[in-house]
Amino acid sequence: MDVVKEEYATFAAAKKILEEAAKTKELGYEQNNALEYLKKFAKLSDKKAAELMEDLGSVAKLKERHKVLIADFLPEDADDLRVLFAHELISLNDDEKKAVLAAVKKVL
């Protein structure tokens, strides 16, 4: 298999991609495992995840990978956000944290 392009994808987007691929061909072992995992743990639909990613665009410090992390794990409070960003060089102020948490609550 050749890598055509590489980009970040939410759990919901990855699940949709794998489900589409499963309709046209037989998935490999790793792909089947990934699809089963995503069926269990993808909490948002593809549409809601895209909406959340768009809402998170208002927080300038967040890069694409940060937005995907937030969309996948859906932090409920400031402590959850702190855990998500524990190994990142980014530091959100209180207003930015509130904006992120409000965006998450909006899609739930």
Steps between C-alpha positions, in 0.01 A plus 500: 500500500632845408444808711332760282458771762510534872262707711340501843157340527252475784375162615172572324669582168725193520201281576315637198803442275540140617128427466506634143806288421333189649215537249734475202771257617596267778684680777832375631555379856618838631222685323236267647646551847501876451138497379386293800682737736342804333154346515543467877661835577397756236249704698409758235363469151716625214277806463515592870879448509541733202277757672712480815822537299356812339394644837848436640641717221417802718785405736806624315758299698352165402664314215324236295629214716373672816154541349495131405604401854217707644246360252606143577510516877238771570637653821231590751696733728828688541669196656423290192650774282808511719547126454461526121764772479736362766774416248440791265683830489169686474347672801141623489383791712168487688299667221635256242421206727145628545461539122618143441272355768204702370559368147509143632179546700332646192543180297410263782 
